[in-house]
Amino acid sequence: MMPPDRAHVATEKRNPRTMNLHALGVGEIVETIHREDRDVALALKRAGKRLTRLIEAMEPGFVAGGRVVYVGAGTSGRLGVLDASEAPPTFCVPEGRIVGIIAGGDASLRKSSEGAEDDPRGAWDSLGALGLTARDAVIAIAAGGTTPYALGALAWCKEECPEGRRPLTALLTCADPGEVPHADHVVVLKVGPEVLTGSTRMKAGSATKMALNTISTALMVRSGRVYENLMVDVRATNAKLRDRAARIVRTLTGLEREAAFALLDDAGGAVKVAVVMARLGVSRDEAEGRLERAEGRLDRVLEG
């Protein structure tokens, strides 16, 4: 049995500007790739309104404790897992609030398991184990918009998940997928054909990474995990992040470096607690209490 013909998919088409790729010198290859990469930022700009509507729809559920679940195969799946894995150290968001599910499991992060993407029920067990609710959002990531594994995840959300618990669904893709019956939102990043035909780790991958950065960062900002443009919920788990935490405390309090580290220690390593202690002249217990009553939002404590 022959596989479906995907010649019409934008990410599978040949790029007329790179037909002589094999004959180029190194400098010309570099220049060509960089020229084509300009399409990435343009694609994000064009998709801005749809991306905004998706994030606005996700925000209430996420702020109320809901989760973001990325589902994808190959490069798309790896990018989802990457964004999910970077959220806890950057924003101190609890493990499991942003989840990445990849076809073939975690082994596929290092070794390709492309055959797993053809199973439309491949993600069903993983989704079922999450106990999803209506506060959650499931985002299928598929560069070409046709991956059965990713689309099947959306179908599970709308057809298999118990009514009343069905999460918000979205498809993030780089090619027009036509009608997507199980997606509440569809965001298309029109990057056009790749430099190397079908190699969606390139422009499509870059655009997808930028979109995921936008989604997760916007949600973290809106849920109070950012103050000004500082990651005040950073988890100081190594020397670099401990230094960053102290610099944030210094920026927001005016303390000298040594005093900032001492205050951080007194605050149990929590940047927001340290800042409230210094700015309002209160104890650690009082600072923690004020932040708890303000739902963790530093702006409400300092400016309310």
C-alpha positions in Angstrom: 0.0 0.0 0.0 1.4 3.4 -1.0 1.6 6.2 1.5 -0.5 9.4 1.0 0.9 11.8 -1.6 2.2 14.9 0.2 3.5 16.7 -2.8 1.0 19.5 -2.3 2.2 20.3 1.3 4.2 23.5 1.4 7.0 22.2 3.6 7.5 19.3 1.1 7.8 21.5 -2.0 11.0 22.4 -3.7 12.4 25.9 -3.2 13.0 27.5 -6.5 15.7 29.7 -5.0 17.9 26.8 -3.9 17.8 24.5 -6.9 21.6 24.8 -7.2 22.4 24.1 -3.6 24.7 21.2 -4.4 26.9 23.4 -6.5 27.4 26.2 -4.0 30.5 27.0 -2.0 30.5 27.1 1.8 30.1 30.9 1.9 27.2 30.8 -0.6 25.5 28.0 1.4 25.7 30.1 4.5 24.3 33.1 2.7 21.5 31.1 1.1 20.4 29.6 4.4 20.5 33.0 6.2 18.5 34.6 3.4 15.8 32.0 3.6 15.7 32.3 7.4 14.3 35.8 7.0 11.0 34.1 6.2 10.8 32.8 9.7 10.3 36.1 11.4 7.9 37.2 8.7 5.8 34.0 9.3 5.6 34.7 13.0 4.5 38.2 12.3 1.8 37.1 9.9 0.5 34.5 12.4 0.5 37.0 15.3 -3.2 37.5 15.6 -4.0 33.7 15.6 -1.2 33.2 18.1 -2.6 35.9 20.3 -6.1 34.4 20.2 -4.7 31.0 21.1 -2.8 32.3 24.1 -5.7 34.4 25.3 -7.9 31.3 25.1 -5.3 29.3 27.1 -4.7 32.0 29.8 -7.7 31.5 32.1 -7.2 27.8 32.3 -3.5 28.0 32.9 -3.8 30.8 35.5 -6.3 28.5 37.3 -3.8 25.7 37.5 -4.3 24.1 34.1 -1.6 22.5 32.0 -0.1 22.9 28.5 0.5 19.6 26.7 2.6 19.6 23.5 2.3 16.5 21.3 4.4 15.8 18.2 6.7 13.5 16.3 10.3 14.0 15.1 11.6 17.5 15.2 8.2 18.9 16.2 8.0 16.5 19.2 11.5 17.3 20.3 10.8 21.0 20.2 7.7 20.5 22.4 9.7 18.5 24.9 12.4 21.1 24.9 10.0 23.9 25.7 8.4 21.9 28.4 11.7 21.0 30.0 12.9 24.6 30.1 9.9 25.9 32.0 10.7 24.6 35.5 14.2 26.1 35.8 13.3 29.3 34.1 10.0 30.1 35.9 10.0 27.7 38.8 6.7 26.3 37.4 6.0 22.9 39.0 6.9 19.8 37.0 3.9 18.7 35.0 2.4 22.1 34.3 3.9 22.1 30.8 4.2 18.6 29.3 5.9 17.3 26.2 4.7 14.0 24.6 6.8 12.7 21.7 6.1 9.8 19.3 8.3 6.9 20.3 8.8 8.1 23.9 11.8 9.8 25.4 14.2 7.6 23.5 13.2 9.5 20.4 14.9 12.6 21.7 18.2 11.1 20.9 17.4 8.5 18.3 15.0 8.9 15.5 11.8 6.9 15.7 10.0 8.3 12.7 7.8 5.3 12.1 5.9 6.0 15.4 4.4 9.2 13.8 2.1 7.1 11.6 0.0 5.8 14.5 -3.0 8.1 15.1 -3.6 6.5 18.5 0.0 6.6 19.5 -0.4 9.4 22.1 -3.7 8.1 23.5 -2.4 6.2 26.5 -0.1 9.1 27.4 -3.0 11.6 27.2 -5.3 9.3 29.1 -2.8 9.0 31.9 -2.7 12.8 32.4 -6.3 13.0 33.6 -6.9 16.1 31.5 -9.5 18.7 32.4 -11.2 21.6 30.7 -8.5 23.9 32.2 -5.8 22.2 30.1 -4.7 22.9 26.6 -3.3 20.3 24.1 -1.2 21.6 21.3 -0.4 19.3 18.4 2.8 20.3 16.6 3.1 19.1 13.0 5.3 21.0 10.5 3.3 19.7 7.5 0.0 19.6 9.3 -0.6 15.9 8.4 1.1 13.8 11.1 -1.3 11.1 12.2 0.2 10.9 15.7 -0.3 14.7 16.3 -3.8 14.9 14.7 -4.8 11.7 16.5 -4.1 13.4 19.8 -6.6 16.2 19.0 -9.1 13.6 18.0 -8.7 11.9 21.4 -9.3 15.2 23.2 -12.6 15.7 21.5 -13.9 12.2 21.0 -12.4 10.0 23.8 -11.9 12.4 26.7 -15.0 12.5 28.9 -17.4 15.3 28.1 -16.9 18.2 30.6 -13.2 17.5 30.9 -12.2 18.1 27.3 -9.2 20.4 27.0 -8.7 23.3 24.6 -7.0 22.0 21.4 -4.8 23.6 18.9 -2.7 22.7 15.9 0.7 24.5 15.3 1.9 23.9 11.8 3.9 25.4 9.0 1.6 24.4 6.1 -2.0 25.1 5.4 -3.7 21.9 6.8 -7.2 22.7 5.4 -10.0 21.9 7.8 -8.9 20.5 11.2 -12.1 19.2 12.8 -10.7 18.6 16.3 -8.7 21.8 16.7 -10.2 24.8 18.4 -7.3 26.9 17.1 -5.1 26.5 14.1 -1.8 28.6 13.9 -0.1 28.4 10.5 3.5 29.6 10.3 3.9 30.1 6.5 7.7 29.8 6.1 7.5 28.3 2.6 9.6 25.5 1.1 12.8 24.6 2.9 16.4 25.3 1.6 16.8 21.5 1.6 13.5 20.0 0.3 11.5 18.5 3.1 14.0 19.2 5.9 11.6 20.8 8.3 14.3 20.9 11.1 15.3 24.2 9.3 12.8 27.0 8.7 9.8 25.1 10.0 11.7 24.1 13.1 13.0 27.6 13.8 9.5 29.1 13.4 8.0 26.4 15.6 10.6 27.0 18.4 9.9 30.8 18.3 6.1 30.2 18.5 6.5 27.8 21.5 8.8 30.4 23.2 6.1 33.0 22.6 3.3 30.7 24.0 5.1 29.6 27.2 6.7 33.0 28.0 3.4 34.9 27.5 1.6 32.5 29.8 4.3 32.8 32.4 4.1 36.6 32.2 0.4 36.6 32.5 0.4 34.3 35.4 2.7 36.5 37.4 6.0 34.7 37.1 7.7 37.7 35.6 8.1 41.2 37.1 9.2 44.0 34.7 11.3 41.9 32.4 13.0 39.8 35.1 12.5 36.1 35.8 11.6 36.6 39.4 10.6 32.9 39.8 13.9 31.6 38.6 15.1 28.4 40.4 18.7 29.0 41.5 19.9 25.4 41.0 23.4 26.1 39.8 26.1 28.9 40.1 24.9 30.7 37.0 21.3 30.9 38.2 22.2 31.7 41.7 24.2 34.7 40.4 21.2 35.7 38.2 18.9 35.5 41.2 21.2 37.7 43.2 21.4 40.2 40.3 17.6 40.4 40.1 17.4 41.0 43.9 20.1 43.8 43.5 18.2 45.3 40.6 14.9 45.5 42.5 16.3 46.5 45.9 19.5 48.4 45.3 21.4 46.1 47.6 25.1 45.4 47.2 26.1 42.0 45.8 27.1 40.4 49.1 24.0 41.7 50.9 21.8 40.4 48.1 23.2 36.9 48.5 22.7 37.0 52.2 19.1 38.2 51.8 18.5 35.3 49.3 19.7 32.8 51.8 17.4 34.4 54.5 14.6 34.1 52.0 15.2 30.4 51.3 16.5 31.2 47.8 13.2 32.7 46.7 13.8 35.9 44.7 10.3 37.3 45.2 10.4 36.7 48.9 13.7 38.4 49.2 12.5 41.4 47.3 9.4 41.8 49.4 11.5 41.5 52.6 13.8 44.3 51.5 11.3 46.6 49.8 8.6 46.4 52.5 10.9 45.7 55.5 9.1 42.6 56.6 10.1 39.1 57.8 10.3 36.1 55.6 7.1 34.7 57.0 5.3 37.9 56.4 6.7 38.2 52.8 5.6 34.7 52.0 2.1 35.4 53.4 1.7 38.5 51.4 2.8 36.8 48.2 0.4 33.9 48.9 -2.5 36.3 49.4 -1.5 38.0 46.1 -1.4 34.6 44.3 2.3 34.9 43.9 2.2 38.2 42.0 5.1 40.4 43.0 3.5 43.4 41.3 0.4 43.2 43.5 2.5 43.1 46.6 4.8 46.0 45.7 2.3 48.2 43.9 -1.1 47.2 45.3 
